Amino acid sequence: MRVDQWLSLLVIALMMGAFVWGRYRYDVVAVSSLLVAITVGIVPAKTAFSGFADDIVIIVGSALIVSAAISRSGIMDLALRRFSPERRGPRMQLIILVAIVAALSAFVKNIGALAIMIPVAVQMARKSRVSPSMFLMPMSFASLLGGLMTQIGTSPNIIVSRVREEITGQPFTMFDYTPVGLALSVAGVVFLGLFYKLLPERSRVETSMDEAVAIKNYTTEAKVTTPSAAIGRSVSWLQKPAGGDAMVTAIIGGSGQRRTPLPDTVLKDGDLLIIEGEQSALDKIVSEAKLQLSDRKHEPEIRRDISSVEAIVGEHSRLIGVSAKDVALFHNTGLNLLAVSRRDRRFTERLGEIKIRNGDVVVLQGDLQKLPDLLREWGCLPLVERDLKLGNARNGMIPVIILLATMAATAFGGIPVATAFFAAAFLMVVTGSVPLREVYHHLDAPILIMLAALIPISDSLRTTGTTDIIADLLSRTAEMLPPFGALALILVAAMAVTPFLNNAATVLVMAPIAATFAAKLGFRPDAFLMAVAIGAGCDFLTPIGHQCNTLVMGPGGYRFGDYARLGLPLSLIVVLVSVPALLAVWPI
């Protein structure tokens, strides 16, 4: 081996060691490794930053925006109640999630299937009071397994089909992959449901900050109007979406009379409801029952820039001792008072009649451009920025329609995944499904930088010729093994190479090797080509071999070494199930 080939292996080995050590954040390790690779000459300076334009970076970044839009749409709240935590424990929820993701991944790109379900998993975890890390990595692994079931589920299947056509004149068909893929998916779902506790519980710093500023007793008022789904329904029905985190404290009829909000009290058109609870729970009640939060409307030309903010009333605020009604807050400033919270106090009066005190926390809605100046003018201090849904407009089914169209375009329209997801992210922004001000907040910069830095490092194995040496070694080793051993070797080799090449490149490197020594040994190539596709599609050991693993790394708060804890035994199961299944379905 040449010096540059040894250097390529050394840099990658040291980088992997630093990832597993975990002393420094993964993006710092990746950038440091790239600089070392440039310095020793295995990565040319002119191509060092080519990773920033790679499809994988575009796919992951776009998928993060798409997932955020789906989460904001409110559609996931409806899906969440189908798998109510009151009826199912976290283990059963996990099994349901991984089974759904695996099934979806068979017919749409696995990255799309995962993007749909991540918001469901995060909300389900929050409702069940467990870390999202319990769900997200198993879901990512399930998406990889589910993609093995059909030709369109994952890119390696498509490429292997083309390779087979070149060799035999006949490509694999849509469901040739299903028998083995289905067996692997079932085995994987069972394993993930039983052994998910191999994963350590992780959480993101942002999650703990949200909990630190969580306010459980906001009071707001909402009106039951003609389009509302609450007309003729009971108070208990109205409160159900909140899951106990919000409750109606008073009902004021259209003529001004008050009614006691008993669970079976029937709501009428024109009723004004005083509701207390956590802001996201209030938002669920208001949005799902189609209640009117405020009858004050902003001008159409600024309506797209309307947003809500939490603020604390300072000791010198002009609001102290007066109500929103007293100072005609909306007419004088354009600010809507949407909710008020006061320690150890439950309000039953109308929102606009509450006398504001020093230290009250309020939710104000107004023109985003004017909010900072208005808050300063009225002596209110904005709280730490977090995901605030109450009073923020959402576009319902639009994000779901965009995502479904995207997945259809990639599956049947021949549009590349990167192009389709980039277009989907753009449409999410221009339709207002994700506010422009939040776009870059949802882009997980450390993840994207890590990917962009690792791509040219991994490619150095190919450019230095190291992959050719590995391929030659595999061919000579496989010739000395029995059929099942040769098949297992190809499968394990493809799984080992995938983290350093993308899965498509792994197939392009490994498939010709597999076909060549199958021919030398007098075997049919089908089982060996299938083994390459399975190995290339099953990277469970790192977050960098497949974009699905990368996508969940940030939301799950995972460390690099966490993947091997769950992924190593799953990889062993894949080998143990695949080899006999391949020999049974594709005799050699």
Solvent accessible surface area in square Angstrom, and as a share of the most:
residue,aa,sasa,rsa
1,M,105,0.47
2,R,136,0.49
3,V,111,0.64
4,D,46,0.24
5,Q,7,0.03
6,W,152,0.53
7,L,47,0.24
8,S,0,0.00
9,L,62,0.31
10,L,94,0.47
11,V,9,0.05
12,I,10,0.05
13,A,62,0.48
14,L,118,0.59
15,M,4,0.02
16,M,38,0.17
17,G,41,0.39
18,A,30,0.23
19,F,7,0.03
20,V,99,0.57
21,W,172,0.60
22,G,43,0.41
23,R,147,0.54
24,Y,121,0.46
25,R,137,0.50
26,Y,39,0.15
27,D,12,0.06
28,V,76,0.44
29,V,10,0.06
30,A,0,0.00
31,V,57,0.33
32,S,53,0.34
33,S,11,0.07
34,L,6,0.03
35,L,102,0.51
36,V,73,0.42
37,A,0,0.00
38,I,46,0.23
39,T,113,0.66
40,V,59,0.34
41,G,55,0.53
42,I,7,0.03
43,V,4,0.02
44,P,68,0.43
45,A,73,0.56
46,K,186,0.79
47,T,57,0.33
48,A,0,0.00
49,F,128,0.53
50,S,61,0.39
51,G,0,0.00
52,F,101,0.42
53,A,83,0.65
54,D,39,0.20
55,D,83,0.43
56,I,24,0.12
57,V,14,0.08
58,I,55,0.28
59,I,10,0.05
60,V,0,0.00
61,G,7,0.07
62,S,7,0.04
63,A,0,0.00
64,L,19,0.09
65,I,6,0.03
66,V,0,0.00
67,S,11,0.07
68,A,12,0.10
69,A,0,0.00
70,I,2,0.01
71,S,31,0.20
72,R,11,0.04
73,S,9,0.06
74,G,14,0.14
75,I,37,0.19
76,M,12,0.05
77,D,9,0.04
78,L,87,0.43
79,A,30,0.23
80,L,10,0.05
81,R,85,0.31
82,R,182,0.67
83,F,39,0.16
84,S,13,0.08
85,P,30,0.19
86,E,128,0.57
87,R,156,0.57
88,R,80,0.29
89,G,39,0.37
90,P,47,0.29
91,R,98,0.36
92,M,94,0.42
93,Q,0,0.00
94,L,0,0.00
95,I,54,0.27
96,I,32,0.16
97,L,0,0.00
98,V,0,0.00
99,A,42,0.33
100,I,52,0.26
101,V,0,0.00
102,A,5,0.04
103,A,58,0.45
104,L,60,0.30
105,S,0,0.00
106,A,2,0.02
107,F,110,0.46
108,V,25,0.14
109,K,20,0.08
110,N,7,0.04
111,I,2,0.01
112,G,0,0.00
113,A,0,0.00
114,L,0,0.00
115,A,0,0.00
116,I,29,0.15
117,M,13,0.06
118,I,9,0.05
119,P,5,0.03
120,V,2,0.01
121,A,0,0.00
122,V,35,0.20
123,Q,16,0.07
124,M,0,0.00
125,A,0,0.00
126,R,158,0.58
127,K,47,0.20
128,S,24,0.15
129,R,201,0.73
130,V,40,0.23
131,S,10,0.06
132,P,25,0.15
133,S,2,0.01
134,M,28,0.12
135,F,0,0.00
136,L,0,0.00
137,M,0,0.00
138,P,0,0.00
139,M,0,0.00
140,S,0,0.00
141,F,0,0.00
142,A,0,0.00
143,S,0,0.00
144,L,2,0.01
145,L,2,0.01
146,G,0,0.00
147,G,0,0.00
148,L,5,0.02
149,M,20,0.09
150,T,3,0.01
151,Q,39,0.17
152,I,26,0.13
153,G,0,0.00
154,T,5,0.03
155,S,41,0.27
156,P,0,0.00
157,N,1,0.01
158,I,48,0.25
159,I,25,0.13
160,V,0,0.00
161,S,4,0.02
162,R,148,0.54
163,V,18,0.10
164,R,31,0.11
165,E,84,0.37
166,E,143,0.64
167,I,81,0.41
168,T,68,0.39
169,G,56,0.54
170,Q,103,0.46
171,P,43,0.27
172,F,3,0.01
173,T,71,0.42
174,M,56,0.25
175,F,117,0.49
176,D,35,0.18
177,Y,7,0.03
178,T,38,0.22
179,P,67,0.42
180,V,5,0.03
181,G,2,0.02
182,L,90,0.45
183,A,39,0.30
184,L,2,0.01
185,S,5,0.03
186,V,84,0.48
187,A,26,0.20
188,G,1,0.01
189,V,25,0.15
190,V,81,0.47
191,F,12,0.05
192,L,0,0.00
193,G,1,0.01
194,L,101,0.50
195,F,101,0.42
196,Y,21,0.08
197,K,149,0.63
198,L,78,0.39
199,L,16,0.08
200,P,28,0.18
201,E,144,0.64
202,R,41,0.15
203,S,78,0.50
204,R,79,0.29
205,V,120,0.69
206,E,92,0.41
207,T,56,0.33
208,S,61,0.39
209,M,92,0.41
210,D,51,0.26
211,E,122,0.55
212,A,80,0.62
213,V,34,0.20
214,A,34,0.26
215,I,27,0.14
216,K,141,0.60
217,N,38,0.19
218,Y,0,0.00
219,T,0,0.00
220,T,0,0.00
221,E,23,0.10
222,A,1,0.01
223,K,79,0.34
224,V,0,0.00
225,T,29,0.17
226,T,106,0.62
227,P,102,0.64
228,S,10,0.06
229,A,42,0.33
230,A,0,0.00
231,I,68,0.34
232,G,51,0.50
233,R,112,0.41
234,S,28,0.18
235,V,1,0.01
236,S,55,0.35
237,W,80,0.28
238,L,1,0.01
239,Q,44,0.20
240,K,136,0.58
241,P,22,0.14
242,A,2,0.02
243,G,33,0.32
244,G,74,0.71
245,D,65,0.34
246,A,7,0.05
247,M,80,0.36
248,V,2,0.01
249,T,17,0.10
250,A,6,0.05
251,I,0,0.00
252,I,19,0.10
253,G,6,0.05
254,G,69,0.66
255,S,101,0.65
256,G,47,0.46
257,Q,91,0.40
258,R,131,0.48
259,R,53,0.19
260,T,91,0.53
261,P,35,0.22
262,L,98,0.49
263,P,88,0.55
264,D,107,0.55
265,T,21,0.12
266,V,76,0.44
267,L,1,0.01
268,K,116,0.49
269,D,80,0.41
270,G,19,0.18
271,D,2,0.01
272,L,18,0.09
273,L,0,0.00
274,I,1,0.00
275,I,0,0.00
276,E,17,0.08
277,G,3,0.02
278,E,23,0.10
279,Q,6,0.02
280,S,33,0.21
281,A,4,0.03
282,L,0,0.00
283,D,7,0.04
284,K,41,0.17
285,I,1,0.00
286,V,15,0.09
287,S,48,0.31
288,E,37,0.16
289,A,2,0.02
290,K,123,0.52
291,L,14,0.07
292,Q,52,0.23
293,L,33,0.17
294,S,23,0.15
295,D,99,0.51
296,R,111,0.40
297,K,132,0.56
298,H,20,0.09
299,E,104,0.47
300,P,91,0.57
301,E,134,0.60
302,I,53,0.27
303,R,123,0.45
304,R,177,0.65
305,D,62,0.32
306,I,23,0.12
307,S,5,0.03
308,S,11,0.07
309,V,33,0.19
310,E,8,0.04
311,A,0,0.00
312,I,58,0.29
313,V,1,0.01
314,G,15,0.15
315,E,118,0.53
316,H,162,0.72
317,S,10,0.06
318,R,136,0.50
319,L,7,0.03
320,I,62,0.32
321,G,49,0.47
322,V,39,0.23
323,S,3,0.02
324,A,14,0.11
325,K,139,0.59
326,D,84,0.43
327,V,32,0.18
328,A,40,0.31
329,L,8,0.04
330,F,35,0.15
331,H,150,0.67
332,N,105,0.54
333,T,22,0.13
334,G,24,0.23
335,L,2,0.01
336,N,3,0.02
337,L,25,0.12
338,L,3,0.01
339,A,0,0.00
340,V,0,0.00
341,S,6,0.04
342,R,27,0.10
343,R,209,0.76
344,D,139,0.72
345,R,92,0.34
346,R,127,0.46
347,F,2,0.01
348,T,62,0.36
349,E,49,0.22
350,R,99,0.36
351,L,9,0.04
352,G,21,0.20
353,E,82,0.37
354,I,1,0.01
355,K,108,0.46
356,I,3,0.02
357,R,138,0.50
358,N,87,0.45
359,G,38,0.37
360,D,2,0.01
361,V,20,0.12
362,V,0,0.00
363,V,0,0.00
364,L,3,0.01
365,Q,27,0.12
366,G,0,0.00
367,D,17,0.09
368,L,51,0.26
369,Q,134,0.59
370,K,117,0.50
371,L,9,0.04
372,P,77,0.48
373,D,82,0.43
374,L,22,0.11
375,L,9,0.04
376,R,166,0.60
377,E,93,0.42
378,W,15,0.05
379,G,24,0.23
380,C,3,0.02
381,L,113,0.56
382,P,80,0.50
383,L,48,0.24
384,V,65,0.38
385,E,156,0.70
386,R,38,0.14
387,D,76,0.39
388,L,13,0.07
389,K,32,0.13
390,L,1,0.00
391,G,18,0.17
392,N,17,0.09
393,A,86,0.67
394,R,50,0.18
395,N,43,0.22
396,G,28,0.27
397,M,101,0.45
398,I,71,0.36
399,P,1,0.00
400,V,25,0.14
401,I,102,0.52
402,I,18,0.09
403,L,2,0.01
404,L,94,0.47
405,A,60,0.46
406,T,10,0.06
407,M,7,0.03
408,A,50,0.39
409,A,24,0.19
410,T,13,0.08
411,A,17,0.13
412,F,160,0.67
413,G,52,0.50
414,G,70,0.67
415,I,74,0.37
416,P,82,0.51
417,V,25,0.14
418,A,9,0.07
419,T,78,0.45
420,A,8,0.06
421,F,0,0.00
422,F,124,0.52
423,A,46,0.35
424,A,1,0.01
425,A,11,0.09
426,F,121,0.51
427,L,76,0.38
428,M,0,0.00
429,V,32,0.18
430,V,69,0.40
431,T,42,0.24
432,G,24,0.23
433,S,4,0.03
434,V,0,0.00
435,P,18,0.11
436,L,129,0.64
437,R,99,0.36
438,E,31,0.14
439,V,15,0.09
440,Y,169,0.64
441,H,131,0.59
442,H,52,0.23
443,L,46,0.23
444,D,20,0.10
445,A,54,0.41
446,P,29,0.18
447,I,3,0.01
448,L,28,0.14
449,I,64,0.33
450,M,0,0.00
451,L,4,0.02
452,A,0,0.00
453,A,1,0.01
454,L,5,0.02
455,I,38,0.19
456,P,10,0.07
457,I,0,0.00
458,S,13,0.08
459,D,47,0.24
460,S,1,0.01
461,L,11,0.06
462,R,128,0.47
463,T,78,0.45
464,T,9,0.05
465,G,17,0.16
466,T,1,0.00
467,T,11,0.06
468,D,99,0.51
469,I,63,0.32
470,I,56,0.29
471,A,14,0.11
472,D,70,0.37
473,L,100,0.50
474,L,19,0.09
475,S,20,0.13
476,R,138,0.50
477,T,43,0.25
478,A,0,0.00
479,E,73,0.33
480,M,154,0.69
481,L,66,0.33
482,P,62,0.39
483,P,53,0.33
484,F,121,0.50
485,G,13,0.13
486,A,0,0.00
487,L,0,0.00
488,A,25,0.19
489,L,39,0.20
490,I,0,0.00
491,L,0,0.00
492,V,71,0.41
493,A,10,0.07
494,A,0,0.00
495,M,15,0.06
496,A,54,0.42
497,V,22,0.13
498,T,0,0.00
499,P,10,0.06
500,F,42,0.18
501,L,12,0.06
502,N,62,0.32
503,N,16,0.08
504,A,28,0.22
505,A,25,0.19
506,T,0,0.00
507,V,0,0.00
508,L,110,0.55
509,V,38,0.22
510,M,2,0.01
511,A,0,0.00
512,P,68,0.43
513,I,21,0.11
514,A,0,0.00
515,A,13,0.10
516,T,69,0.40
517,F,0,0.00
518,A,0,0.00
519,A,75,0.58
520,K,131,0.56
521,L,54,0.27
522,G,65,0.63
523,F,47,0.19
524,R,147,0.54
525,P,25,0.16
526,D,18,0.09
527,A,0,0.00
528,F,0,0.00
529,L,0,0.00
530,M,5,0.02
531,A,0,0.00
532,V,0,0.00
533,A,1,0.01
534,I,8,0.04
535,G,0,0.00
536,A,1,0.00
537,G,3,0.03
538,C,1,0.01
539,D,3,0.01
540,F,0,0.00
541,L,57,0.28
542,T,6,0.04
543,P,0,0.00
544,I,15,0.07
545,G,3,0.03
546,H,7,0.03
547,Q,27,0.12
548,C,0,0.00
549,N,0,0.00
550,T,1,0.00
551,L,2,0.01
552,V,0,0.00
553,M,1,0.01
554,G,7,0.06
555,P,29,0.18
556,G,1,0.01
557,G,24,0.23
558,Y,6,0.02
559,R,143,0.52
560,F,10,0.04
561,G,24,0.23
562,D,2,0.01
563,Y,0,0.00
564,A,39,0.31
565,R,128,0.47
566,L,0,0.00
567,G,0,0.00
568,L,110,0.55
569,P,41,0.26
570,L,1,0.00
571,S,11,0.07
572,L,107,0.53
573,I,44,0.22
574,V,2,0.01
575,V,24,0.14
576,L,112,0.56
577,V,41,0.24
578,S,0,0.00
579,V,13,0.08
580,P,76,0.48
581,A,20,0.16
582,L,0,0.00
583,L,52,0.26
584,A,79,0.62
585,V,58,0.33
586,W,39,0.14
587,P,76,0.48
588,I,50,0.25
